[in-house]
Amino acid sequence: MGSGRTDCGKLFSSSINKRSKKSRAEIDYPDETEDAYTEVTELLQEWIPAEECEDEYDFVEDLAFYLQGNSDLDVEICPHTRKDNLTS
């Protein structure tokens, strides 16, 4: 009988752990987040960085520009987080 309680406890703990690893968007908007993930994954397979990219900042800007031009998603290079809003 103790084993059933242990299994339920493990399942509950696992569920909480998985949820705690999710972003606020994944928790609040799971379907939209999954759609965005799928779209960006497909776009990343097609993206070829510009030859002018010399460092990580160039790559980030080039990728953001590519995603903005090839999707309807709002792309921010340095988005403000809820934590940023609370401390500002």
N, CA, C and O atoms as CSV, one atom per row, in Angstrom:
chain,resi,resn,atom,element,x,y,z
A,1,MET,N,N,0.820,-1.197,0.000
A,1,MET,CA,C,0.000,0.000,0.000
A,1,MET,C,C,0.856,1.250,0.000
A,1,MET,O,O,0.483,2.252,-0.611
A,2,GLY,N,N,1.970,1.214,0.657
A,2,GLY,CA,C,2.864,2.361,0.681
A,2,GLY,C,C,3.413,2.676,-0.699
A,2,GLY,O,O,3.700,3.831,-1.015
A,3,SER,N,N,3.557,1.641,-1.521
A,3,SER,CA,C,4.084,1.827,-2.869
A,3,SER,C,C,3.178,2.721,-3.708
A,3,SER,O,O,3.661,3.547,-4.483
A,4,GLY,N,N,1.848,2.555,-3.552
A,4,GLY,CA,C,0.910,3.396,-4.297
A,4,GLY,C,C,1.053,4.855,-3.927
A,4,GLY,O,O,0.998,5.733,-4.788
A,5,ARG,N,N,1.237,5.113,-2.646
A,5,ARG,CA,C,1.435,6.500,-2.206
A,5,ARG,C,C,2.737,7.055,-2.758
A,5,ARG,O,O,2.805,8.212,-3.174
A,6,THR,N,N,3.769,6.222,-2.758
A,6,THR,CA,C,5.065,6.660,-3.278
A,6,THR,C,C,4.950,6.979,-4.767
A,6,THR,O,O,5.473,7.995,-5.223
A,7,ASP,N,N,4.270,6.120,-5.526
A,7,ASP,CA,C,4.098,6.354,-6.962
A,7,ASP,C,C,3.309,7.637,-7.220
A,7,ASP,O,O,3.659,8.414,-8.109
A,8,CYS,N,N,2.248,7.861,-6.448
A,8,CYS,CA,C,1.461,9.089,-6.607
A,8,CYS,C,C,2.310,10.307,-6.273
A,8,CYS,O,O,2.238,11.327,-6.957
A,9,GLY,N,N,3.109,10.199,-5.229
A,9,GLY,CA,C,3.982,11.304,-4.845
A,9,GLY,C,C,4.998,11.618,-5.923
A,9,GLY,O,O,5.260,12.785,-6.214
A,10,LYS,N,N,5.575,10.579,-6.521
A,10,LYS,CA,C,6.548,10.777,-7.597
A,10,LYS,C,C,5.887,11.426,-8.808
A,10,LYS,O,O,6.450,12.331,-9.424
A,11,LEU,N,N,4.691,10.956,-9.142
A,11,LEU,CA,C,3.956,11.511,-10.279
A,11,LEU,C,C,3.634,12.980,-10.045
A,11,LEU,O,O,3.820,13.812,-10.933
A,12,PHE,N,N,3.151,13.296,-8.847
A,12,PHE,CA,C,2.822,14.680,-8.501
A,12,PHE,C,C,4.069,15.554,-8.536
A,12,PHE,O,O,4.039,16.659,-9.077
A,13,SER,N,N,5.161,15.065,-7.962
A,13,SER,CA,C,6.422,15.811,-7.949
A,13,SER,C,C,6.936,16.040,-9.365
A,13,SER,O,O,7.415,17.127,-9.691
A,14,SER,N,N,6.834,15.015,-10.201
A,14,SER,CA,C,7.261,15.128,-11.594
A,14,SER,C,C,6.437,16.171,-12.336
A,14,SER,O,O,6.970,16.956,-13.120
A,15,SER,N,N,5.136,16.171,-12.082
A,15,SER,CA,C,4.237,17.138,-12.721
A,15,SER,C,C,4.600,18.562,-12.329
A,15,SER,O,O,4.643,19.449,-13.182
A,16,ILE,N,N,4.858,18.783,-11.059
A,16,ILE,CA,C,5.241,20.120,-10.579
A,16,ILE,C,C,6.577,20.527,-11.182
A,16,ILE,O,O,6.745,21.677,-11.588
A,17,ASN,N,N,7.526,19.606,-11.246
A,17,ASN,CA,C,8.844,19.901,-11.786
A,17,ASN,C,C,8.756,20.292,-13.258
A,17,ASN,O,O,9.409,21.246,-13.682
A,18,LYS,N,N,7.956,19.569,-14.044
A,18,LYS,CA,C,7.787,19.896,-15.469
A,18,LYS,C,C,7.154,21.269,-15.638
A,18,LYS,O,O,7.567,22.045,-16.499
A,19,ARG,N,N,6.161,21.567,-14.825
A,19,ARG,CA,C,5.487,22.864,-14.905
A,19,ARG,C,C,6.431,23.994,-14.525
A,19,ARG,O,O,6.385,25.063,-15.133
A,20,SER,N,N,7.281,23.779,-13.536
A,20,SER,CA,C,8.183,24.839,-13.086
A,20,SER,C,C,9.246,25.167,-14.129
A,20,SER,O,O,9.844,26.242,-14.086
A,21,LYS,N,N,9.485,24.256,-15.058
A,21,LYS,CA,C,10.472,24.493,-16.112
A,21,LYS,C,C,9.873,25.230,-17.307
A,21,LYS,O,O,10.603,25.634,-18.213
A,22,LYS,N,N,8.563,25.408,-17.317
A,22,LYS,CA,C,7.908,26.084,-18.430
A,22,LYS,C,C,7.933,27.591,-18.237
A,22,LYS,O,O,7.905,28.094,-17.114
A,23,SER,N,N,7.986,28.292,-19.345
A,23,SER,CA,C,7.920,29.748,-19.312
A,23,SER,C,C,6.495,30.185,-19.008
A,23,SER,O,O,5.567,29.379,-19.075
A,24,ARG,N,N,6.324,31.441,-18.679
A,24,ARG,CA,C,4.987,31.987,-18.415
A,24,ARG,C,C,4.116,31.826,-19.668
A,24,ARG,O,O,2.935,31.495,-19.559
A,25,ALA,N,N,4.686,32.056,-20.842
A,25,ALA,CA,C,3.919,31.917,-22.086
A,25,ALA,C,C,3.468,30.478,-22.292
A,25,ALA,O,O,2.337,30.242,-22.715
A,26,GLU,N,N,4.342,29.509,-21.999
A,26,GLU,CA,C,3.969,28.102,-22.169
A,26,GLU,C,C,2.833,27.712,-21.227
A,26,GLU,O,O,1.988,26.888,-21.577
A,27,ILE,N,N,2.813,28.299,-20.040
A,27,ILE,CA,C,1.764,27.995,-19.073
A,27,ILE,C,C,0.458,28.686,-19.466
A,27,ILE,O,O,-0.607,28.070,-19.449
A,28,ASP,N,N,0.550,29.974,-19.821
A,28,ASP,CA,C,-0.652,30.764,-20.113
A,28,ASP,C,C,-1.230,30.515,-21.508
A,28,ASP,O,O,-2.445,30.571,-21.696
A,29,TYR,N,N,-0.363,30.243,-22.479
A,29,TYR,CA,C,-0.799,30.095,-23.872
A,29,TYR,C,C,-0.144,28.860,-24.512
A,29,TYR,O,O,0.661,29.005,-25.432
A,30,PRO,N,N,-0.470,27.675,-24.048
A,30,PRO,CA,C,0.229,26.480,-24.540
A,30,PRO,C,C,0.078,26.236,-26.042
A,30,PRO,O,O,1.047,25.850,-26.696
A,31,ASP,N,N,-1.099,26.450,-26.598
A,31,ASP,CA,C,-1.298,26.198,-28.033
A,31,ASP,C,C,-0.525,27.183,-28.891
A,31,ASP,O,O,0.126,26.791,-29.860
A,32,GLU,N,N,-0.592,28.466,-28.537
A,32,GLU,CA,C,0.123,29.496,-29.300
A,32,GLU,C,C,1.632,29.305,-29.194
A,32,GLU,O,O,2.360,29.522,-30.162
A,33,THR,N,N,2.094,28.904,-28.028
A,33,THR,CA,C,3.527,28.670,-27.833
A,33,THR,C,C,3.999,27.507,-28.693
A,33,THR,O,O,5.061,27.580,-29.312
A,34,GLU,N,N,3.227,26.450,-28.734
A,34,GLU,CA,C,3.570,25.287,-29.557
A,34,GLU,C,C,3.589,25.672,-31.039
A,34,GLU,O,O,4.478,25.242,-31.774
A,35,ASP,N,N,2.623,26.472,-31.483
A,35,ASP,CA,C,2.596,26.925,-32.879
A,35,ASP,C,C,3.831,27.760,-33.213
A,35,ASP,O,O,4.437,27.585,-34.270
A,36,ALA,N,N,4.200,28.664,-32.312
A,36,ALA,CA,C,5.386,29.505,-32.530
A,36,ALA,C,C,6.641,28.650,-32.576
A,36,ALA,O,O,7.511,28.863,-33.421
A,37,TYR,N,N,6.738,27.681,-31.670
A,37,TYR,CA,C,7.892,26.782,-31.640
A,37,TYR,C,C,8.031,26.048,-32.972
A,37,TYR,O,O,9.124,25.964,-33.532
A,38,THR,N,N,6.922,25.520,-33.471
A,38,THR,CA,C,6.932,24.785,-34.734
A,38,THR,C,C,7.349,25.693,-35.888
A,38,THR,O,O,8.164,25.309,-36.726
A,39,GLU,N,N,6.787,26.898,-35.924
A,39,GLU,CA,C,7.108,27.834,-37.007
A,39,GLU,C,C,8.580,28.234,-36.981
A,39,GLU,O,O,9.243,28.235,-38.018
A,40,VAL,N,N,9.085,28.570,-35.810
A,40,VAL,CA,C,10.487,28.995,-35.704
A,40,VAL,C,C,11.426,27.835,-36.028
A,40,VAL,O,O,12.459,28.039,-36.666
A,41,THR,N,N,11.084,26.627,-35.599
A,41,THR,CA,C,11.904,25.461,-35.912
A,41,THR,C,C,12.036,25.277,-37.413
A,41,THR,O,O,13.128,25.014,-37.917
A,42,GLU,N,N,10.926,25.415,-38.129
A,42,GLU,CA,C,10.954,25.279,-39.589
A,42,GLU,C,C,11.779,26.394,-40.227
A,42,GLU,O,O,12.550,26.147,-41.154
A,43,LEU,N,N,11.616,27.613,-39.733
A,43,LEU,CA,C,12.374,28.739,-40.285
A,43,LEU,C,C,13.871,28.600,-40.018
A,43,LEU,O,O,14.691,28.967,-40.860
A,44,LEU,N,N,14.227,28.074,-38.854
A,44,LEU,CA,C,15.644,27.891,-38.536
A,44,LEU,C,C,16.313,26.904,-39.480
A,44,LEU,O,O,17.506,27.024,-39.758
A,45,GLN,N,N,15.566,25.941,-39.971
A,45,GLN,CA,C,16.116,24.971,-40.907
A,45,GLN,C,C,16.427,25.608,-42.258
A,45,GLN,O,O,17.256,25.100,-43.013
A,46,GLU,N,N,15.764,26.715,-42.558
A,46,GLU,CA,C,15.948,27.389,-43.843
A,46,GLU,C,C,16.918,28.573,-43.764
A,46,GLU,O,O,17.457,28.997,-44.787
A,47,TRP,N,N,17.143,29.104,-42.568
A,47,TRP,CA,C,17.932,30.322,-42.395
A,47,TRP,C,C,19.401,30.081,-42.706
A,47,TRP,O,O,20.005,29.112,-42.247
A,48,ILE,N,N,19.959,30.987,-43.496
A,48,ILE,CA,C,21.392,30.990,-43.778
A,48,ILE,C,C,21.912,32.340,-43.331
A,48,ILE,O,O,21.517,33.364,-43.887
A,49,PRO,N,N,22.800,32.368,-42.329
A,49,PRO,CA,C,23.320,33.650,-41.829
A,49,PRO,C,C,24.021,34.445,-42.931
A,49,PRO,O,O,24.648,33.885,-43.830
A,50,ALA,N,N,23.895,35.746,-42.833
A,50,ALA,CA,C,24.564,36.621,-43.797
A,50,ALA,C,C,26.079,36.470,-43.668
A,50,ALA,O,O,26.608,36.261,-42.576
A,51,GLU,N,N,26.752,36.579,-44.790
A,51,GLU,CA,C,28.214,36.433,-44.789
A,51,GLU,C,C,28.892,37.507,-43.943
A,51,GLU,O,O,30.010,37.311,-43.466
A,52,GLU,N,N,28.220,38.638,-43.757
A,52,GLU,CA,C,28.814,39.745,-43.010
A,52,GLU,C,C,28.842,39.503,-41.499
A,52,GLU,O,O,29.482,40.257,-40.767
A,53,CYS,N,N,28.162,38.469,-41.030
A,53,CYS,CA,C,28.112,38.200,-39.591
A,53,CYS,C,C,29.501,37.829,-39.081
A,53,CYS,O,O,30.123,36.875,-39.548
A,54,GLU,N,N,29.968,38.609,-38.111
A,54,GLU,CA,C,31.306,38.379,-37.569
A,54,GLU,C,C,31.287,37.878,-36.133
A,54,GLU,O,O,32.215,37.189,-35.710
A,55,ASP,N,N,30.248,38.211,-35.378
A,55,ASP,CA,C,30.197,37.786,-33.985
A,55,ASP,C,C,28.766,37.428,-33.615
A,55,ASP,O,O,27.857,37.521,-34.439
A,56,GLU,N,N,28.576,37.016,-32.359
A,56,GLU,CA,C,27.251,36.542,-31.952
A,56,GLU,C,C,26.181,37.624,-32.068
A,56,GLU,O,O,25.021,37.316,-32.342
A,57,TYR,N,N,26.554,38.880,-31.863
A,57,TYR,CA,C,25.570,39.967,-31.965
A,57,TYR,C,C,25.090,40.129,-33.398
A,57,TYR,O,O,23.909,40.381,-33.635
A,58,ASP,N,N,25.999,39.985,-34.354
A,58,ASP,CA,C,25.615,40.044,-35.765
A,58,ASP,C,C,24.660,38.902,-36.114
A,58,ASP,O,O,23.676,39.104,-36.826
A,59,PHE,N,N,24.955,37.705,-35.610
A,59,PHE,CA,C,24.097,36.550,-35.882
A,59,PHE,C,C,22.711,36.741,-35.274
A,59,PHE,O,O,21.702,36.428,-35.904
A,60,VAL,N,N,22.668,37.253,-34.057
A,60,VAL,CA,C,21.384,37.480,-33.388
A,60,VAL,C,C,20.547,38.488,-34.172
A,60,VAL,O,O,19.358,38.264,-34.395
A,61,GLU,N,N,21.156,39.588,-34.588
A,61,GLU,CA,C,20.431,40.603,-35.355
A,61,GLU,C,C,19.983,40.054,-36.703
A,61,GLU,O,O,18.865,40.319,-37.145
A,62,ASP,N,N,20.851,39.294,-37.353
A,62,ASP,CA,C,20.507,38.720,-38.647
A,62,ASP,C,C,19.344,37.736,-38.509
A,62,ASP,O,O,18.423,37.739,-39.325
A,63,LEU,N,N,19.389,36.903,-37.480
A,63,LEU,CA,C,18.305,35.943,-37.258
A,63,LEU,C,C,17.005,36.661,-36.927
A,63,LEU,O,O,15.950,36.289,-37.441
A,64,ALA,N,N,17.060,37.681,-36.079
A,64,ALA,CA,C,15.844,38.432,-35.730
A,64,ALA,C,C,15.241,39.072,-36.982
A,64,ALA,O,O,14.028,39.026,-37.183
A,65,PHE,N,N,16.083,39.661,-37.814
A,65,PHE,CA,C,15.613,40.279,-39.061
A,65,PHE,C,C,14.971,39.220,-39.960
A,65,PHE,O,O,13.924,39.465,-40.559
A,66,TYR,N,N,15.595,38.050,-40.056
A,66,TYR,CA,C,15.055,36.958,-40.869
A,66,TYR,C,C,13.694,36.503,-40.351
A,66,TYR,O,O,12.751,36.336,-41.125
A,67,LEU,N,N,13.597,36.303,-39.039
A,67,LEU,CA,C,12.325,35.850,-38.462
A,67,LEU,C,C,11.226,36.899,-38.638
A,67,LEU,O,O,10.080,36.555,-38.925
A,68,GLN,N,N,11.572,38.170,-38.468
A,68,GLN,CA,C,10.586,39.242,-38.651
A,68,GLN,C,C,10.074,39.272,-40.084
A,68,GLN,O,O,8.892,39.522,-40.322
A,69,GLY,N,N,10.954,39.020,-41.024
A,69,GLY,CA,C,10.577,39.074,-42.434
A,69,GLY,C,C,9.858,37.839,-42.940
A,69,GLY,O,O,9.228,37.877,-43.996
A,70,ASN,N,N,9.946,36.742,-42.196
A,70,ASN,CA,C,9.391,35.483,-42.688
A,70,ASN,C,C,8.307,34.874,-41.793
A,70,ASN,O,O,7.891,33.734,-41.999
A,71,SER,N,N,7.860,35.638,-40.810
A,71,SER,CA,C,6.783,35.152,-39.942
A,71,SER,C,C,5.957,36.336,-39.458
A,71,SER,O,O,6.332,37.494,-39.641
A,72,ASP,N,N,4.851,36.027,-38.853
A,72,ASP,CA,C,4.001,37.066,-38.268
A,72,ASP,C,C,4.263,37.218,-36.770
A,72,ASP,O,O,3.531,37.925,-36.078
A,73,LEU,N,N,5.292,36.565,-36.279
A,73,LEU,CA,C,5.606,36.614,-34.854
A,73,LEU,C,C,6.248,37.951,-34.477
A,73,LEU,O,O,6.951,38.567,-35.278
A,74,ASP,N,N,5.993,38.383,-33.246
A,74,ASP,CA,C,6.688,39.557,-32.719
A,74,ASP,C,C,8.040,39.081,-32.221
A,74,ASP,O,O,8.118,38.257,-31.310
A,75,VAL,N,N,9.105,39.601,-32.820
A,75,VAL,CA,C,10.453,39.174,-32.472
A,75,VAL,C,C,11.162,40.321,-31.776
A,75,VAL,O,O,11.274,41.423,-32.312
A,76,GLU,N,N,11.637,40.041,-30.569
A,76,GLU,CA,C,12.401,41.028,-29.810
A,76,GLU,C,C,13.768,40.442,-29.515
A,76,GLU,O,O,13.880,39.295,-29.083
A,77,ILE,N,N,14.810,41.233,-29.749
A,77,ILE,CA,C,16.160,40.751,-29.479
A,77,ILE,C,C,16.419,40.690,-27.976
A,77,ILE,O,O,16.988,39.715,-27.487
A,78,CYS,N,N,16.018,41.697,-27.260
A,78,CYS,CA,C,16.191,41.734,-25.805
A,78,CYS,C,C,14.855,42.097,-25.168
A,78,CYS,O,O,14.644,43.245,-24.778
A,79,PRO,N,N,13.953,41.123,-25.063
A,79,PRO,CA,C,12.631,41.436,-24.505
A,79,PRO,C,C,12.712,41.762,-23.022
A,79,PRO,O,O,13.583,41.272,-22.302
A,80,HIS,N,N,11.792,42.592,-22.590
A,80,HIS,CA,C,11.684,42.891,-21.168
A,80,HIS,C,C,10.876,41.771,-20.532
A,80,HIS,O,O,9.821,41.376,-21.030
A,81,THR,N,N,11.390,41.280,-19.437
A,81,THR,CA,C,10.682,40.215,-18.743
A,81,THR,C,C,9.842,40.802,-17.613
A,81,THR,O,O,9.968,41.974,-17.260
A,82,ARG,N,N,9.003,39.971,-17.073
A,82,ARG,CA,C,8.176,40.390,-15.935
A,82,ARG,C,C,9.087,40.815,-14.790
A,82,ARG,O,O,8.791,41.785,-14.092
A,83,LYS,N,N,10.175,40.111,-14.592
A,83,LYS,CA,C,11.116,40.444,-13.524
A,83,LYS,C,C,11.714,41.828,-13.759
A,83,LYS,O,O,11.858,42.614,-12.822
A,84,ASP,N,N,12.068,42.130,-15.031
A,84,ASP,CA,C,12.589,43.461,-15.367
A,84,ASP,C,C,11.577,44.536,-15.006
A,84,ASP,O,O,11.939,45.586,-14.475
A,85,ASN,N,N,10.315,44.272,-15.295
A,85,ASN,CA,C,9.264,45.243,-15.016
A,85,ASN,C,C,9.081,45.462,-13.525
A,85,ASN,O,O,8.750,46.568,-13.097
A,86,LEU,N,N,9.291,44.428,-12.734
A,86,LEU,CA,C,9.121,44.550,-11.287
A,86,LEU,C,C,10.259,45.312,-10.636
A,86,LEU,O,O,10.062,45.957,-9.605
A,87,THR,N,N,11.473,45.246,-11.236
A,87,THR,CA,C,12.627,45.896,-10.624
A,87,THR,C,C,12.875,47.282,-11.183
A,87,THR,O,O,13.693,48.022,-10.637
A,88,SER,N,N,12.194,47.654,-12.256
A,88,SER,CA,C,12.423,48.968,-12.866
A,88,SER,C,C,11.510,50.006,-12.242
A,88,SER,O,O,11.554,51.175,-12.623
